[in-house]
Amino acid sequence: MGADRPVPNPNHELAVDQQEKAVDQRDSDAVDRVEKSLEALDAEVDRFLASVPVAEGTAAKLNRLLRGFLQSEVLPVADRAATIGVNPGPMFGVMSDLLRLYAEALDHPDTAGP
């Protein structure tokens, strides 16, 4: 007989397909969780702004800009990544780290950069 060829295993292919769908769903769920977190964050920011009228206008503008950026730039890219099976978590981590750097610089202006 000819060379031994592996026989395709339909059960294996089905299992791989199910795993890929589960990963896609998990990544999509991560995007959904971030969207819901933004909604909860809006309420928290509103409460915070109501308690600090000294910078209310500027802080509200910053909030709108950040929220708009996340909704228009970050979430669509994360959603596309999740759709093709790429975990958007690292991108969320980078965005979080970047915002944290700004927050730390505002908290400690004497130690921020050159």
DANOR-V396527 format. One record per backbone hydrogen bond with DSSP energy under -0.5 kcal/mol. NH is the residue of the N-H (numbers start at 1). CO is the residue of the C=O. If there is no record, write none. Layout:
BEGIN
<<NH | CO> <NH | CO>>
END
This chain:
BEGIN
<<8 | 6> <10 | 8> <13 | 9> <14 | 10> <15 | 11> <16 | 12> <17 | 13> <18 | 14> <19 | 15> <20 | 16> <21 | 17> <22 | 18> <23 | 19> <24 | 20> <25 | 21> <26 | 22> <27 | 23> <28 | 24> <29 | 25> <30 | 26> <31 | 27> <32 | 28> <33 | 29> <34 | 30> <35 | 31> <36 | 32> <37 | 33> <38 | 34> <39 | 35> <40 | 36> <41 | 37> <42 | 38> <43 | 39> <44 | 40> <45 | 41> <46 | 42> <47 | 43> <48 | 44> <49 | 45> <50 | 46> <51 | 47> <51 | 48> <52 | 48> <52 | 49> <55 | 52> <56 | 53> <59 | 55> <60 | 56> <61 | 57> <62 | 58> <63 | 59> <64 | 60> <65 | 61> <66 | 62> <67 | 63> <68 | 64> <69 | 65> <70 | 66> <71 | 67> <72 | 68> <73 | 69> <74 | 69> <75 | 70> <77 | 73> <78 | 74> <79 | 75> <80 | 76> <81 | 77> <82 | 78> <83 | 79> <84 | 80> <85 | 82> <86 | 81> <87 | 85> <92 | 88> <93 | 89> <94 | 90> <95 | 91> <96 | 92> <97 | 93> <98 | 94> <99 | 95> <100 | 96> <101 | 97> <102 | 98> <103 | 99> <104 | 100> <105 | 101> <106 | 102> <107 | 103> <108 | 104> <109 | 106> <111 | 108> <112 | 109> <113 | 111>>
END
